[in-house]
Amino acid sequence: MAQQQPLPDETDVLVVGAGIIGTSTAFRLASETDRDVTLVDRDNVAAGATGDSSAILRQQYYGNELYAEMARRGRELYETFEEETGEPLATADSPLVGFLKNGTESAARFERGADVIREMGLSASTYDRAELEARYPMFEFPEEVDYAVSDDEAAYSDGTDAASGFARAAQDAGATLVTGVAVESIATEDGVVVGAETDAGRIDCDDVVLAAGRWSGQIAETVGVDLPILPSREQILLLQPPEDVTQEELETIPTTGSGGFDWDVHWYFRPDFGGKIYMGTHQRSEFVDPDDYDRDPDEEMVLNAVEFLSEVVPRLADAKIIGQFCGVYANTPDNEFIIDQVGPDGCYALVGAGHAFKHGPVIGQLAKDLVVDGESDLFDLDEFRLDRFDGKPTDEIYAESL
Ligand SMILES: Cc1cc2nc3c(=O)[nH]c(=O)nc-3n(C[C@H](O)[C@H](O)[C@H](O)COP(=O)(O)OP(=O)(O)OC[C@H]3O[C@@H](n4cnc5c(N)ncnc54)[C@H](O)[C@@H]3O)c2cc1C
């Protein structure tokens, strides 16, 4: 764990929130600029969505070229994490596979995504029904599955390890890390940021970067900025496969979901470190208060998950549930990121929209560019502006899921 330090009286850039986005931003600013950086978290490193994340690193973005390209860059940055930060980070390859039925919207989305991946020079495979049994021997495929499309270079990692690594690397590069201190409001003079009030006193600063995930809206409100963040509860199970399932067999299980299986709940699952299976919902439909939500999965959902897994991978029917919790996505109405200067000069917001672990290292680079130059050569920041919501409903999800 990174070492904690006291809150300084002043800093150049105050980064609020030590999830993957705040820690990667603090690392970039501290290691690539001469700004003095303070990273503050009301709790601890990775206390929010990052610590709960499935940490899947896919490039498959269902035809969205921008997010696929950013995901590819994120994947590369995770691959070179240790080289760049000096901190170890485990990643494991795990192709992301959609089992699909001909002619469905789900199949069309996967194929659009595979086309984009191939155009980017990455590997995407298509397997016909005859190939599925040999390739995925643990699966029982129902009639409706005709074929599969695979994002071959997908992987997964670990949110807490990645954010802790970035936090320590930021400290090594001169940043101050303060945990257990909550930012309550942003202080301005004549429309310019001059500091922030925290529950441990005031800190003066030139810039505030809001990377507080589902809580960023509460802080933005103190300078009259409405960040449309719709926190949704997602349910997670960690499973220990039965003893007779070998490591070799487990390695044949890809990262996949219930999409192609005509199932009522959107479950996805992937292998996890240590021979376990990680299983989660991707629903974006149960909106909750960022702090006040049920942290235990619903009994009926647990039963639904077990039933699904038993049907699709019967050998996992007797897997033991060894962990369960609920995490919260910080959705935006269109599921796309907010990376923008908002409200007073010197105030920035970074919102990952419930799918930004893979992009976290890239958002850190973009945020550094935004704070220092107001723009970035890496990606066009206009895509992530807050004012795209002007005149549109911001209290519901109105786009297809990314
Ligand atoms: C269950 C789940 C599974 C997911 N799976 C994937 C996946 O497979 N792949 C993927 O790419 N993405 C995934 N995501 C999304 C991804 O994890 C998030 O987009 C990303 O972690 C968000 O990081 P963040 O830094 O913006 O926010 P967070 O990680 O939420 O961090 C915000 C931090 O701000 C702190 N904070 C809050 N208020 C204050 C305050 N007032 N003052 C100071 N600090 C404050 C919190 O304590 C917290 O540590 C998943 C998310 C969840 C919940």
The ligand as an ORCA input file, in Angstrom:
! r2SCAN-3c Opt
* xyz 0 1
  C     -18.279     -4.109    -10.480
  C     -17.516     -3.315    -11.516
  C     -16.914     -3.971    -12.569
  C     -16.216     -3.233    -13.539
  N     -15.555     -3.899    -14.525
  C     -14.819     -3.206    -15.425
  C     -14.064     -3.887    -16.402
  O     -14.073     -5.122    -16.458
  N     -13.304     -3.156    -17.268
  C     -13.286     -1.794    -17.242
  O     -12.599     -1.185    -18.056
  N     -13.992     -1.110    -16.300
  C     -14.742     -1.793    -15.394
  N     -15.448     -1.125    -14.444
  C     -15.413      0.324    -14.423
  C     -14.124      0.837    -13.803
  O     -13.773      0.041    -12.707
  C     -14.334      2.297    -13.398
  O     -14.729      3.047    -14.549
  C     -13.065      2.911    -12.837
  O     -12.482      2.085    -11.854
  C     -13.416      4.256    -12.233
  O     -12.276      4.776    -11.627
  P     -12.304      6.208    -10.971
  O     -10.917      6.496    -10.582
  O     -13.020      7.173    -11.850
  O     -13.296      6.110     -9.712
  P     -13.256      5.269     -8.375
  O     -12.459      4.054     -8.489
  O     -14.679      5.133     -7.939
  O     -12.468      6.205     -7.359
  C     -13.019      7.364     -6.796
  C     -12.294      7.634     -5.501
  O     -12.714      8.931     -5.030
  C     -12.746      8.886     -3.637
  N     -13.605      9.994     -3.174
  C     -14.952     10.071     -3.260
  N     -15.388     11.238     -2.764
  C     -14.298     11.912     -2.345
  C     -14.114     13.177     -1.716
  N     -15.139     13.977     -1.450
  N     -12.864     13.563     -1.404
  C     -11.800     12.736     -1.675
  N     -11.932     11.535     -2.268
  C     -13.161     11.130     -2.606
  C     -13.281      7.496     -3.312
  O     -12.948      7.095     -2.002
  C     -12.623      6.645     -4.389
  O     -11.428      6.030     -3.928
  C     -16.148     -1.823    -13.448
  C     -16.753     -1.168    -12.377
  C     -17.434     -1.909    -11.402
  C     -18.080     -1.181    -10.259
*
